[in-house]
Amino acid sequence: MDPFSTSWAALRAAVADLTDEDFTRPSGCAGWLVRDLVCHLVIDAQDVLITLATPSDREPTRDAVTYWEVSDTPPTGEDPLDALTVRLAAAYQEPHLLKFHLDDVGSAAGRAARLADPAGRVGTRDEVLTVADYLSVYVLEWTLHHLDLIAHLPDPRQPPAATLTRARELLERIAGGAFPASFSDVDALLIGTGRRAPAEAERAALGERAGRLPLFLG
């Protein structure tokens, strides 16, 4: 399976394994419960479907690296879409309804990705990317959200090793340099995006790069 399909299948399988109690646990996204994150994944799957159905004949304006808006300011949770996601998640009431919706829309997004021409061009957020670059963006997105999903679960199902490595490689390109080889892929992703503060030894290993982290991606 390609990295997009592998990361997406693993994330959906992790959601399918959640208990009802798990939906009420905090996620790795500040201010969001697991149920809020799963609702966000439904919206993400819809975005994939919309984008893949929005072909463009323009030259690409972004790629998998320049797609991201990078900030040094953490999200506050006050963004209107973030607040809407929380309200939508609460409206589902029963966790199995969220699972069903994600499986339904998520399966369709996965099929659309497999059928898409990697060399094709699609439009999203007033920008144009090749399909290959757009799907690479979501390898990082899915992998980070997989880590968010399992952040406080008692028996987490980790993302696949191959997609962790691919996500790290993309984050390093966004950061403009590699993380220390002593960092595991998970640690590089968590520290690099501000999901975890580096320990003293990790900060020392980062050296001057520590001052340029974390990167908040939007």
Rosetta silent file (secondary structure, phi, psi, omega in degrees, C-alpha in Angstrom):
SEQUENCE: MDPFSTSWAALRAAVADLTDEDFTRPSGCAGWLVRDLVCHLVIDAQDVLITLATPSDREPTRDAVTYWEVSDTPPTGEDPLDALTVRLAAAYQEPHLLKFHLDDVGSAAGRAARLADPAGRVGTRDEVLTVADYLSVYVLEWTLHHLDLIAHLPDPRQPPAATLTRARELLERIAGGAFPASFSDVDALLIGTGRRAPAEAERAALGERAGRLPLFLG
SCORE:     score description
SCORE:     0.000 S_00000001
   1 L     0.000  146.609  177.578    0.000    0.000    0.000 S_00000001
   2 L   -73.393  163.668 -175.197    1.166    3.566   -0.658 S_00000001
   3 H   -58.479  -39.060  178.699    1.917    5.825    2.330 S_00000001
   4 H   -60.684  -52.216 -177.750   -1.397    7.691    2.139 S_00000001
   5 H   -63.270  -38.959  179.958   -3.457    4.510    2.113 S_00000001
   6 H   -64.193  -47.309 -178.024   -1.315    2.887    4.790 S_00000001
   7 H   -67.283  -38.473 -178.557   -1.540    5.832    7.185 S_00000001
   8 H   -71.080  -42.422  178.138   -5.267    6.327    6.580 S_00000001
   9 H   -62.474  -41.414 -179.552   -6.131    2.651    6.980 S_00000001
  10 H   -66.108  -40.334 -179.717   -4.152    2.468   10.233 S_00000001
  11 H   -67.416  -42.594  179.054   -5.826    5.570   11.651 S_00000001
  12 H   -65.938  -36.403  177.247   -9.317    4.346   10.773 S_00000001
  13 H   -65.618  -37.358  177.997   -8.522    0.950   12.313 S_00000001
  14 H   -64.979  -38.674  176.505   -7.397    2.699   15.509 S_00000001
  15 H   -66.177  -42.030 -179.898  -10.706    4.580   15.631 S_00000001
  16 H   -60.761  -28.253 -178.809  -12.634    1.362   15.047 S_00000001
  17 L   -81.977   -9.415 -176.495  -10.873   -0.143   18.097 S_00000001
  18 L   -65.238  141.475  171.089  -11.952    2.678   20.435 S_00000001
  19 L   -87.151  166.757  176.744  -14.287    1.891   23.292 S_00000001
  20 L   -59.205  -37.778  179.453  -17.129    4.231   24.202 S_00000001
  21 H   -63.662  -35.444 -179.126  -15.102    5.316   27.228 S_00000001
  22 H   -60.286  -32.179 -177.644  -12.153    6.204   24.985 S_00000001
  23 H   -64.583  -20.982 -178.891  -14.248    8.845   23.207 S_00000001
  24 H   -95.151   -1.417  178.759  -14.433   10.840   26.456 S_00000001
  25 L   -79.416  156.650  173.505  -10.661   10.825   27.046 S_00000001
  26 E   -68.055  151.151  174.151   -8.513   13.835   26.142 S_00000001
  27 L  -102.643 -178.666  176.531   -6.690   13.701   22.824 S_00000001
  28 L   -79.576   -2.881  175.443   -3.296   15.070   21.948 S_00000001
  29 L   -92.372  119.370 -175.358   -4.976   18.154   20.449 S_00000001
  30 L   -53.919  126.313  176.961   -5.254   20.816   23.142 S_00000001
  31 L    86.026   -4.625 -178.869   -8.869   21.312   24.203 S_00000001
  32 L  -110.565  135.741  167.050  -10.213   18.374   22.203 S_00000001
  33 E   -78.825  169.469  176.474  -11.538   15.076   23.451 S_00000001
  34 H   -57.395  -39.714 -179.525  -11.016   11.966   21.358 S_00000001
  35 H   -61.893  -36.103  179.084  -14.580   12.350   20.036 S_00000001
  36 H   -66.736  -40.363  178.747  -13.745   15.883   18.810 S_00000001
  37 H   -64.629  -42.596  179.293  -10.667   14.599   17.005 S_00000001
  38 H   -63.084  -38.604  176.139  -12.653   11.795   15.339 S_00000001
  39 H   -62.806  -39.494  176.284  -15.198   14.360   14.170 S_00000001
  40 H   -61.050  -37.252  178.874  -12.326   16.394   12.733 S_00000001
  41 H   -65.028  -34.824  174.739  -11.193   13.289   10.834 S_00000001
  42 H   -60.775  -44.911  179.650  -14.648   13.070    9.256 S_00000001
  43 H   -64.918  -40.729  176.596  -14.236   16.665    8.078 S_00000001
  44 H   -59.839  -43.564  179.392  -10.729   15.888    6.809 S_00000001
  45 H   -62.283  -39.030  176.074  -12.063   12.929    4.812 S_00000001
  46 H   -63.232  -40.111  178.292  -14.695   15.191    3.278 S_00000001
  47 H   -63.051  -38.338  177.579  -11.964   17.670    2.345 S_00000001
  48 H   -62.369  -45.752  178.909  -10.018   14.912    0.598 S_00000001
  49 H   -61.215  -44.601 -179.191  -13.078   13.965   -1.424 S_00000001
  50 H   -62.968  -45.402 -177.051  -13.809   17.585   -2.319 S_00000001
  51 H   -66.759  -43.680  179.839  -10.225   18.319   -3.334 S_00000001
  52 H   -66.400  -19.291  175.992   -9.784   15.204   -5.435 S_00000001
  53 L   -97.580   16.967  179.500  -13.005   16.172   -7.229 S_00000001
  54 L  -124.547   72.656 -179.074  -11.652   19.680   -7.929 S_00000001
  55 E   -68.213  156.232  179.084   -9.243   19.287  -10.858 S_00000001
  56 L  -137.540  147.097  175.273   -7.227   22.253  -12.071 S_00000001
  57 L  -104.205    7.799  177.448   -5.394   23.063  -15.293 S_00000001
  58 L   -81.398  160.420  174.229   -3.206   25.673  -13.578 S_00000001
  59 L   -70.482  146.122  178.489    0.436   25.149  -12.724 S_00000001
  60 L   -57.804  137.926  176.649    1.041   24.012   -9.119 S_00000001
  61 L  -105.644  -16.221  179.185    1.464   26.866   -6.662 S_00000001
  62 L  -140.169  162.567  171.765    2.384   24.702   -3.649 S_00000001
  63 L  -128.867 -168.495 -174.588    3.928   21.314   -2.945 S_00000001
  64 L   -65.836  -21.004  177.877    3.880   18.963    0.057 S_00000001
  65 L   -90.442  -50.121 -174.481    6.302   21.240    1.946 S_00000001
  66 L   -79.189   -7.141  175.321    5.077   24.719    1.018 S_00000001
  67 L   -58.472  -36.567 -170.277    1.410   23.726    1.463 S_00000001
  68 L   -78.975  137.709  168.910    1.722   24.241    5.211 S_00000001
  69 L   -90.676  114.347 -174.414    1.275   27.574    6.951 S_00000001
  70 E  -100.631  131.226 -179.532    3.923   27.440    9.672 S_00000001
  71 E  -130.284  155.504  172.567    3.544   29.471   12.850 S_00000001
  72 L  -101.359   11.743  179.652    5.462   29.766   16.105 S_00000001
  73 L  -109.894  123.613 -179.407    2.207   30.486   17.953 S_00000001
  74 L   -67.329  151.440  176.688    0.248   27.515   19.339 S_00000001
  75 L   -63.983  145.777 -177.284   -3.446   27.223   18.472 S_00000001
  76 L   -98.591  -13.885 -175.049   -5.754   28.722   21.090 S_00000001
  77 L    84.268    1.476 -178.463   -8.871   26.699   20.319 S_00000001
  78 L   -91.812   -3.896  177.453  -10.741   29.932   19.559 S_00000001
  79 L   -60.034  134.050 -177.087  -10.805   29.360   15.811 S_00000001
  80 H   -56.399  -37.196 -179.841  -14.482   29.213   14.703 S_00000001
  81 H   -68.745  -36.432  176.679  -13.969   25.932   12.844 S_00000001
  82 H   -61.947  -43.513  179.198  -12.383   24.340   15.920 S_00000001
  83 H   -65.470  -37.903  178.426  -15.378   25.415   18.001 S_00000001
  84 H   -64.525  -39.227  179.707  -17.776   24.094   15.359 S_00000001
  85 H   -59.280  -42.511  179.623  -15.998   20.731   15.393 S_00000001
  86 H   -63.528  -41.558  179.826  -16.595   20.387   19.136 S_00000001
  87 H   -67.877  -39.584  178.254  -20.301   21.176   18.721 S_00000001
  88 H   -64.103  -42.659 -179.806  -20.635   18.735   15.834 S_00000001
  89 H   -61.267  -41.455  179.588  -18.919   15.990   17.808 S_00000001
  90 H   -65.862  -30.173 -177.900  -21.300   16.498   20.739 S_00000001
  91 H   -68.740  -23.081  179.176  -24.281   16.301   18.393 S_00000001
  92 H   -67.676  -31.792  177.153  -23.425   12.715   17.478 S_00000001
  93 L    64.247  -56.774 -178.467  -24.137   11.684   21.095 S_00000001
  94 L   -98.689  125.112 -178.893  -23.430    7.985   20.442 S_00000001
  95 H   -55.228  -34.261 -176.600  -19.812    7.038   19.629 S_00000001
  96 H   -65.059  -25.376  177.267  -20.909    4.338   17.198 S_00000001
  97 H   -69.497  -39.742  175.871  -22.491    7.019   15.001 S_00000001
  98 H   -65.243  -42.043  177.344  -19.162    8.815   14.701 S_00000001
  99 H   -59.566  -44.813 -179.166  -17.448    5.520   13.927 S_00000001
 100 H   -62.036  -45.430 -177.462  -20.009    4.760   11.236 S_00000001
 101 H   -65.267  -41.429  178.508  -19.685    8.182    9.608 S_00000001
 102 H   -65.228  -41.815  179.235  -15.895    8.037    9.580 S_00000001
 103 H   -62.808  -40.430 -177.994  -15.906    4.527    8.130 S_00000001
 104 H   -67.124  -56.954 -177.582  -18.400    5.584    5.436 S_00000001
 105 H   -72.454  -36.958 -179.314  -16.780    8.838    4.340 S_00000001
 106 H   -65.203  -39.039  177.035  -13.268    7.622    5.123 S_00000001
 107 H   -62.788  -41.006  179.127  -13.601    4.544    2.933 S_00000001
 108 H   -64.560  -40.989  178.144  -14.766    6.743    0.058 S_00000001
 109 H   -63.131  -40.151  177.867  -11.799    9.092    0.544 S_00000001
 110 H   -63.333  -42.641  178.398   -9.438    6.126    0.488 S_00000001
 111 H   -64.791  -42.100 -179.542  -10.958    4.800   -2.751 S_00000001
 112 H   -61.912  -38.614  179.276  -10.812    8.235   -4.375 S_00000001
 113 H   -65.522  -40.756 -179.600   -7.129    8.540   -3.499 S_00000001
 114 H   -67.545  -29.660 -177.846   -6.318    5.145   -5.026 S_00000001
 115 H   -85.880  -15.768 -174.899   -8.165    6.070   -8.231 S_00000001
 116 L   -74.169  147.262  176.400   -6.604    9.516   -8.611 S_00000001
 117 L   -79.485  117.307 -178.056   -3.805   10.209  -11.104 S_00000001
 118 L   -56.722  -28.928 -178.684   -0.720   11.176   -9.041 S_00000001
 119 L   -84.778   -8.981  178.936    0.367   13.571  -11.802 S_00000001
 120 L   -66.051  165.982  179.604   -3.021   15.294  -11.891 S_00000001
 121 E  -119.521  140.346 -179.411   -3.541   18.725  -10.384 S_00000001
 122 E  -133.477  156.286 -179.513   -6.151   19.687   -7.827 S_00000001
 123 E  -109.100  137.674  175.813   -7.240   22.902   -6.173 S_00000001
 124 E  -157.222  139.845  178.922   -7.614   23.519   -2.456 S_00000001
 125 L    53.757   37.228 -179.966   -7.461   26.652   -0.262 S_00000001
 126 L    64.203   19.790  176.334   -7.048   28.749   -3.433 S_00000001
 127 E  -123.295  166.072  178.627   -3.838   26.867   -4.230 S_00000001
 128 E  -123.942  131.416  176.210   -2.957   24.150   -6.756 S_00000001
 129 E  -131.428  158.122  167.036   -0.988   20.978   -5.978 S_00000001
 130 E   -70.932  156.594  177.984   -0.301   17.761   -7.806 S_00000001
 131 H   -59.161  -40.716 -179.201   -2.333   14.866   -6.455 S_00000001
 132 H   -59.880  -44.481  179.407    0.883   13.200   -5.284 S_00000001
 133 H   -67.588  -41.217 -179.829    1.885   16.246   -3.230 S_00000001
 134 H   -60.773  -43.974  179.479   -1.624   16.689   -1.851 S_00000001
 135 H   -69.380  -30.434  175.519   -1.762   13.085   -0.654 S_00000001
 136 H   -64.869  -36.576  175.095    1.726   13.430    0.844 S_00000001
 137 H   -54.005  -42.770 -175.918    0.406   16.318    2.928 S_00000001
 138 H   -77.393  -17.913  171.584   -2.112   13.933    4.430 S_00000001
 139 H   -62.058  -43.636  176.529    0.483   11.318    5.303 S_00000001
 140 H   -67.576  -44.532 -179.880    1.834   13.865    7.783 S_00000001
 141 H   -60.019  -50.016 -178.327   -1.677   14.935    8.817 S_00000001
 142 H   -63.713  -40.922 -176.239   -2.926   11.379    9.405 S_00000001
 143 H   -67.602  -42.563  176.969    0.218   10.328   11.257 S_00000001
 144 H   -62.910  -42.288 -179.392    0.163   13.310   13.607 S_00000001
 145 H   -71.572  -27.270  173.386   -3.528   12.796   14.298 S_00000001
 146 H   -63.397  -43.916  177.234   -2.949    9.094   14.914 S_00000001
 147 H   -64.590  -37.021  175.770   -0.495   10.114   17.628 S_00000001
 148 H   -62.785  -41.670 -176.416   -3.071   12.627   18.928 S_00000001
 149 H   -61.682  -41.283 -172.579   -5.730    9.931   19.010 S_00000001
 150 H   -95.719    3.836 -171.596   -3.713    7.518   21.141 S_00000001
 151 L   -55.130  -34.340 -176.046   -2.001   10.108   23.365 S_00000001
 152 L  -125.587   22.674  178.673   -4.039    9.192   26.460 S_00000001
 153 L   -88.156  146.275 -177.829   -5.302    5.711   25.610 S_00000001
 154 L   -72.930  -27.108 -177.028   -4.360    2.806   27.910 S_00000001
 155 L  -137.824   70.908 -170.116   -3.557    0.358   25.092 S_00000001
 156 L   -73.614  147.254  172.217   -2.677    2.422   22.011 S_00000001
 157 L   -99.099  111.118 -173.761   -2.263    1.109   18.484 S_00000001
 158 L   -70.984  154.821  172.554    0.790    2.919   17.100 S_00000001
 159 L   -63.566  155.798  177.808    1.007    4.285   13.537 S_00000001
 160 L   -60.439  144.425 -178.523    2.876    2.069   11.057 S_00000001
 161 H   -58.151  -40.267 -176.884    6.660    2.459   11.174 S_00000001
 162 H   -64.278  -38.444 -178.898    6.855    3.282    7.462 S_00000001
 163 H   -78.908  -28.668  172.047    4.421    6.181    7.711 S_00000001
 164 H   -60.495  -44.629  179.920    6.100    7.507   10.860 S_00000001
 165 H   -64.362  -43.984  179.178    9.349    7.633    8.900 S_00000001
 166 H   -63.708  -41.263  179.111    7.694    9.293    5.902 S_00000001
 167 H   -64.774  -40.945  177.714    5.985   11.862    8.129 S_00000001
 168 H   -60.943  -45.432 -179.646    9.282   12.634    9.871 S_00000001
 169 H   -57.590  -42.316 -179.714   11.014   13.135    6.530 S_00000001
 170 H   -68.741  -41.544  178.551    8.367   15.632    5.445 S_00000001
 171 H   -63.467  -37.560  177.353    8.469   17.490    8.761 S_00000001
 172 H   -64.688  -36.548  176.148   12.255   17.731    8.502 S_00000001
 173 H   -66.531  -39.064  177.707   11.893   19.281    5.041 S_00000001
 174 H   -65.718  -39.342 -178.854    9.392   21.780    6.444 S_00000001
 175 H   -75.263  -17.104  179.493   11.759   22.526    9.337 S_00000001
 176 L    82.649   18.949  178.440   14.694   22.966    6.970 S_00000001
 177 L   177.177  160.851 -177.037   16.884   20.355    8.626 S_00000001
 178 L   -80.220  150.102  170.657   17.022   16.902   10.170 S_00000001
 179 L   -80.049  159.307  179.868   16.236   16.099   13.775 S_00000001
 180 L   -54.434  141.907  179.700   18.957   14.353   15.796 S_00000001
 181 L   -61.766  -23.024  178.659   19.446   10.703   14.856 S_00000001
 182 L   -71.128  -15.493  178.727   18.956    9.851   18.531 S_00000001
 183 L   -79.167  131.500  168.734   15.302   10.925   18.241 S_00000001
 184 L   -68.228  164.689  177.700   12.810    8.209   17.399 S_00000001
 185 H   -59.738  -41.116  179.736   10.360    9.097   14.632 S_00000001
 186 H   -62.707  -46.150 -179.543    7.607    9.527   17.224 S_00000001
 187 H   -63.187  -40.396  178.934    9.739   11.841   19.367 S_00000001
 188 H   -60.977  -42.562 -179.146   10.753   13.903   16.331 S_00000001
 189 H   -69.491  -43.201 -177.644    7.118   14.379   15.337 S_00000001
 190 H   -68.626  -45.485 -179.329    5.876   15.165   18.845 S_00000001
 191 H   -70.901  -42.178 -176.754    8.699   17.567   19.715 S_00000001
 192 H   -62.912  -29.591 -178.353    8.845   19.122   16.264 S_00000001
 193 L  -107.038   11.348  175.267    5.165   20.067   16.312 S_00000001
 194 L    77.732   14.423  178.385    4.943   21.096   19.945 S_00000001
 195 L   -79.882  -18.408  175.020    2.976   18.099   21.100 S_00000001
 196 L  -148.109  137.529  176.693    5.674   17.360   23.666 S_00000001
 197 L   -76.720  143.033  178.855    8.379   19.548   25.175 S_00000001
 198 L   -70.752  142.527  171.898   11.914   18.207   24.760 S_00000001
 199 L   -69.450  169.164 -176.558   13.675   16.816   27.807 S_00000001
 200 H   -56.986  -44.356 -179.289   16.947   18.463   28.833 S_00000001
 201 H   -66.801  -36.192  179.159   19.056   15.901   26.947 S_00000001
 202 H   -68.521  -39.789  177.482   16.858   16.233   23.848 S_00000001
 203 H   -63.397  -39.646  178.084   17.142   20.019   23.937 S_00000001
 204 H   -63.819  -39.629  179.339   20.910   19.684   24.167 S_00000001
 205 H   -65.827  -32.357  179.076   20.915   17.342   21.166 S_00000001
 206 H   -71.056  -30.416 -178.937   18.888   19.869   19.181 S_00000001
 207 H    62.836 -136.609 -177.307   21.407   22.620   19.884 S_00000001
 208 H   -65.930  -20.309  178.524   20.566   25.908   18.213 S_00000001
 209 H   -66.095  -22.271 -179.653   17.662   24.264   16.390 S_00000001
 210 H   -58.861  -32.062 -179.822   15.776   24.109   19.701 S_00000001
 211 H   -72.693  -14.573 -179.635   15.146   27.841   19.416 S_00000001
 212 H  -100.048    4.104 -179.584   13.388   27.364   16.069 S_00000001
 213 L  -117.060  158.528    1.115   10.977   24.764   17.419 S_00000001
 214 L   -84.467  169.421  175.030    8.202   23.857   17.718 S_00000001
 215 L  -105.568  122.362  175.944    6.508   24.331   14.349 S_00000001
 216 E   -98.791  116.976 -172.204    2.734   24.741   14.508 S_00000001
 217 E   -98.566  134.314  177.478    1.314   23.590   11.183 S_00000001
 218 L  -137.491    0.000    0.000   -1.919   24.853    9.710 S_00000001
